[in-house]
């Protein structure tokens, strides 16, 4: 097996489904927090952040990895790509698990985002 393929295979073996869920892929990790996600409201409205189902297959909200730049702009992994989070989508609260979470549809429109607690 060529070296790059071997490295990718080993990474997939050790990373597993949890790593995929941390990449903000649509539907991944949604079911575990659906009850909490459906209570989130979009900033400035009473609309839900979550229009997904409890089975998680079509879940809009999911855990992700994120970071905040010095200017306050958040960047999050959305379906495996780093994207800027629109300020209007940022909720000023922490998730119960302390991780970052993103709610976005399949076309990439971000409805809500929660930044994770800083690591010490």
C-alpha positions in Angstrom: 0.0 0.0 0.0 1.5 3.4 -0.9 2.5 5.5 2.1 -0.3 8.2 1.8 -3.0 5.5 1.6 -1.5 3.7 4.6 -1.5 6.9 6.6 -5.1 7.6 5.6 -6.2 4.1 6.5 -4.5 4.2 9.9 -6.1 7.6 10.6 -9.5 6.3 9.7 -9.0 3.3 11.9 -8.0 5.2 15.0 -10.2 8.3 14.4 -13.5 6.4 14.0 -17.0 7.9 13.9 -16.3 10.4 16.7 -13.8 12.2 14.5 -16.2 12.3 11.6 -18.9 13.8 14.0 -16.4 16.5 15.0 -16.0 17.6 11.3 -19.5 19.0 11.2 -20.9 16.5 8.7 -24.6 16.8 8.1 -26.6 14.4 10.4 -23.5 13.1 12.2 -23.9 13.4 16.0 -27.4 14.9 15.8 -29.4 12.1 17.4 -27.4 12.2 20.6 -28.3 15.8 21.3 -31.6 16.2 19.4 -33.7 16.9 22.5 -31.3 19.8 23.4 -30.9 21.1 19.9 -34.7 21.4 19.3 -34.8 23.9 22.2 -32.3 26.3 20.6 -33.7 29.4 19.0 -32.2 31.4 16.1 -30.7 34.7 17.3 -33.3 37.5 17.1 -36.3 35.2 16.4 -38.4 32.5 17.9 -37.5 30.1 15.1 -35.9 26.8 16.0 -32.2 26.2 15.1 -33.1 22.5 14.5 -35.5 21.2 11.9 -34.0 17.7 12.0 -35.6 14.5 13.2 -34.7 12.5 16.3 -33.2 9.7 14.2 -30.5 12.1 13.2 -30.4 11.2 9.5 -31.6 14.6 8.5 -30.3 16.5 11.5 -29.3 20.1 10.9 -27.4 20.4 14.2 -24.3 18.6 15.0 -21.0 18.9 17.0 -18.1 20.4 15.2 -14.6 21.8 15.8 -14.2 25.6 15.8 -11.8 28.4 16.6 -12.2 32.1 17.1 -9.8 34.6 15.5 -8.5 37.7 17.4 -11.1 39.8 15.6 -13.9 37.7 17.1 -14.8 35.9 13.9 -15.6 32.2 14.4 -14.6 29.5 12.0 -16.1 26.1 12.1 -15.9 22.8 10.2 -19.0 22.4 8.1 -19.1 19.1 6.2 -15.4 18.8 6.6 -14.5 22.4 5.3 -13.5 25.4 7.5 -16.0 28.2 6.9 -16.5 31.6 8.6 -19.6 31.6 10.8 -21.9 34.7 10.2 -22.0 36.8 13.4 -25.9 36.8 13.2 -25.8 32.9 13.7 -23.7 32.9 16.9 -25.6 32.1 20.1 -24.1 33.6 23.2 -24.3 30.4 25.3 -22.4 27.3 25.9 -23.5 23.8 25.0 -24.1 21.4 27.9 -21.1 19.3 26.8 -18.8 22.3 26.3 -18.2 21.5 22.6 -18.8 23.6 19.6 -22.0 22.9 17.6 -23.3 24.1 14.3 -26.8 24.0 12.8 -26.8 24.2 9.0 -28.7 22.8 6.1 -27.3 20.6 3.3 -26.6 23.7 1.1 -24.4 25.2 3.9 -26.7 27.9 5.3 -25.8 28.3 8.9 -28.7 28.8 11.2 -27.1 28.7 14.6 -23.6 28.2 16.1 -22.3 27.7 19.6 -18.6 28.1 20.3 -17.0 25.6 22.6 -15.5 26.4 26.0 -11.8 27.4 25.7 -9.3 24.6 26.5 -7.0 25.3 29.4 
